[in-house]
């Protein structure tokens, strides 16, 4: 079973909506970094309370990196090792060397995918039990799974994303523990849906309305779910099953096509 030993975040101090690299982003919409910072602070305060101060690391923001707040999108972290990637879009490419230097300064050892291979880190990699669920197709190259397996010595289950709106795996699939996965079937083709259904655990099917409110882009820590305010049916179902669901206003991040999970780089640890 994978557990989260620490998380890394970066405040959206310099967040801007000035380009469009996914269908949610419309640069004509008004965007407020100040409001984004308020929303982010509420989430991080809850992390401090639930996970404990010592598990939260805050990376300094940088003015020329307007989407650095989606801190995990260039790296996957497990058991003290990192696999760094490269972004599909040049707009975000300069984030990776900065994130790599920051994590390296904290003693995390890293490999990087070879140049020319696109891998968008934690956006595409979700731990379930001792496996890496890996999304590809819209952003990451399928080939990146090879480097995940090589770096971490873990199996990957590779899932192709089929729609532009759900472009990262963490927008469409959310493990809640060893025995439960929630996912939005509309993001996957029939073969990958069958693969998800074949996993030996219970599934919750997320409907389109909840999926579009970024229900799957939540963070789960033990029995606490940190989610965006908006989705209803998934959270009702989780509360019914005994999860504590905390909801946060993520309105500014949704304008960028992101939610709580995108804001949170989790460092997983495997245990027996
Ligand atoms: N605008 C960003 C992009 O398109 C949002 C990233 C969201 N991150 C995530 N892990 N889903 O790259």
Boltz pocket constraint, residues with backbone or C-beta under 6 A from the ligand:
constraints:
  - pocket:
      binder: B
      contacts: [[A, 21], [A, 22], [A, 25], [A, 67], [A, 70], [A, 73], [A, 92], [A, 120], [A, 122], [A, 123], [A, 124], [A, 168], [A, 170], [A, 171], [A, 256], [A, 257], [A, 258], [A, 259], [A, 261], [A, 262], [A, 263]]
      max_distance: 6.0
